[in-house]
Amino acid sequence: MPALSHLLPAIVTLLLIGSIYLFSPNYRLGNERLASPLAGDYLHEWIGGWIISQGDISRLYDLPYALELQHDPELVGFEFEQSRYLPMVYPPYYYVLVSPLSRLPFVTAVWIWNGLMIAAFFAAAGLLLRQFPEQKSAVWLLPAACLFAPLIESFNSGQKGTVLLLIFAGTYLLLKHQRPFASGLLFGLLAVKPQLAIVIGLALLCKRDWWFVAGSAVTVTVCAVSAIILGVDVCQQY
């Protein structure tokens, strides 16, 4: 019976997420030219990974080069409005991380990416729900979350919001269990979007939680060194 009580909310959640993709204009692929890229923002991640794995890395942040690739129907499998484009906005090491999917056809990579984003959402929710085992009805927050506009937008636009949610959830739980260094290591992954780390980072710094700060510094340092290895010129362009 407890298993069924958890299974039903999970099924409802999957149906709601499925409906987001089903009715999203970003996931309609036909013979006509699309108004916007298939899968929204994910195109820039795939193109960035493609440049790292198969293109000219020295031109990673060259906008004309990115535009040429994004609007190449033989490469991406569709055409969209020439006036629309997605610039490379993340540090070079990030595109290394996503590059394995760029070795697959774009449409195939899109659905693997979406599956990973769904898995990240369930993982984050599972971590948080385990902290409140006495709240049996809390599992219904899972489908309720799918009505939250930012989460809908994340799924609808091929974004990685659920991965960021998983990082935040893991950071919180590691801090709660008195593991500040490990928490900092995980939190440092937000270097890819540092604007999201400002408030929490400053709060822990003001609290003088030096183990957390040290863990974050280690991760950020590894990321920075990884970027430099890809090329000083590439880092300067970024």
N, C-alpha and C positions, 0 to 999 in steps of 0.2 A: 504493500500500500504506500509506504513512503517513497518508493521508487516511482510509482505511478504519479504521485503528487508532484514530483520533480519533472517527470517526463512530459506531462501535459503542458506546463508553461514553456518548456523548451520547444515543443512542437509548434505552439502558437507563435512563439518568437520567430522560428524559422519561416513560418508562413507569412508573417508580417515583413520580414526582411526580403523574402522572395517577392512579395507584392511591390516592394520599393523598386526592385530591378525590373519587374514586369511592366510597371507603368511609367518608368523613368524614360524621358526622351533621350537620355544619354546612352541608352542601351537598345536603340532602334537602328538596325543595320539593313539598308536596302541598296538598290542599284544607284539611287540618286545621291547627289552630293549632300552631305550632312551639314546642318547649321553649326554644329559644334563637334569636337572630337568624340569618337566612340569612347565611352567610359570616363569622359570628363578629364580630370587632372592626371589620370594615370598615364596618359600618352607621354607626358614629359618625363616621367620616371622610366618608362620603357625606352624612350629615345636616349636618355642620359646613360642608361645601362648599355644600350647598343653601341653608343660612341665609345664607352670604356672597353667593351669586349670585342668590337669588330670595326670601329670607326677610327677617327683621328683624335686621340685623346688631347692633343695640343689645342684642338678647336672646341673643347667641351663647352666653353662659355661664349663661343662665336655665334651670335644670334642668326645671321644669315645661313650658317651651316645647319643649325637646329631647324630653322624654318624649311630649308630644302628637304631635310629628312622627314619632318612631320607631315609634309604635303606630298610625299612620294607614295602614290597608291600601291606601287609594287612592293614597297617595304612594309607599310602599315596595313594595307588591305582595304582602304577606303579613302574617300576624298571628303574634305570639309572646306568651309569658306576660307579663301586665301587670306582674308583680313584677320582671321583668328590665329593665335599662336600661343605657345606655352614656353616661356624662357626657362633656362636652367637656373634654379634659384637656391639649390642646396650645395653644401660643400662636396668636394670631389669624392671623399671616402664614402659618402652615402650612395653615390651611383655605383660604386664597386659592390656594395652590399646588395643592391637590387639587380645587378647585371646578370645573374644566372637566368632570371626569367626572360631577359632580353634575347636569349639564344633560342627562344621558342617563338612561333608565330604570334603576332600581337593579340589576336582574338583568344588564342589558347592561354597566353600569359594573363590576360584580363581576368579570366574566370578562376585561374589559380590564385591570382592576387586577391580577388574577392573572397575566395574560400579562406585564405589566410586572415583577411580582415574580420570575417565572421568568427573564425576560431579565436582570434585575439579578443573579440568582444565577450565570447563565452568564458574564456580563461579569466579575464579581468572580473567579470561578474561572479564567477565561481570562487575566486580568491576572496572577494569581499563578502559574499553570502556565507562562506564558511566561518566568518567571524561572529555570525549571529545565528547559531544553530537553533536557538530557542524560538526564533521568529519564523514559524512555519510558513506564514503567508508571504514572507519576503521574496520567495521565488517568483511571485507574480510581478515583482518590479522589473523582471527581465523583459516580458513583452511590453510592459508599460513604457520602458525606456525607448522602445522602437517608435514611440509617438513623440519623442523629444526631437525638435527640429534640427539641432546640430548633428545628432546621430543620423537622422534621415539624410541630411546633406552629405555627411561623410560617406555613407554607402552609395548614395546617388551619384556622387562626383568622383568615385574611385580614389578617395583620399585615405590617409592612414591614421585617422583619428582614433580608431580602436586600439592600434598599437601604442599610441601615446597614452591612452587610457590605461592600458596594461602596465606601462612603465610607472605611471602615477600610483596605480593600485599596489604594485610590487614595492615601490618606494615607501608608501605608507605602512604596509604590513611589516616590512623589515625594520622600520623605525619603531613600530609598536612592539616588536619582539626583541628590542634592544640590540639590533645589529646595524649600527650606524654606518660602518665602513662599507658593508655590502650594499646598504641602501644608497650610499653615495655613488658607488660604482654603477648601479643601475640608473640612478638619477642623471648621471653624467651623459647618458645616451641622448638626453634632450638637447645636447649641443647642436644637433641637426636643426632644431628650432629653438634657439636660446631665449627668445622672447617669452616662451612658456615657462622658463625656469627662473625668471627674475624674482618673483615674489617668494617662492619657497626657498630658493637659494639664499636670498638676503635674510630671510627669517632664521634659517639654520645658522647662518654666519653670525647674526646678532646674538643667537643663543650660545655661540662659541662651541658648537658641536664640531670639534676639529676632526674627529674621525669621519664624519659625514663629508666635511669639506675635502679631506684628504682623498676619500674614495672618488668623489666627483672629479677632483684634479687629476687623478690617475686615468680615468676614462677619457677626459678631455685631452689629456696629453697624448694618449694612444691615438685618438682620432686625428689630432694635429700632425703627429709624426706620419701617420698613414697618408694624409693629404700631401705632405711634403715629398714623400716617396714617389707619389704619382707625378711630381714635377713642380718645381718652384714657380715656373711660368704659369702653370695651371692655377696654382694658389693665388698668384698675383692677379690673374684675370678674375678669379672669384671675388 
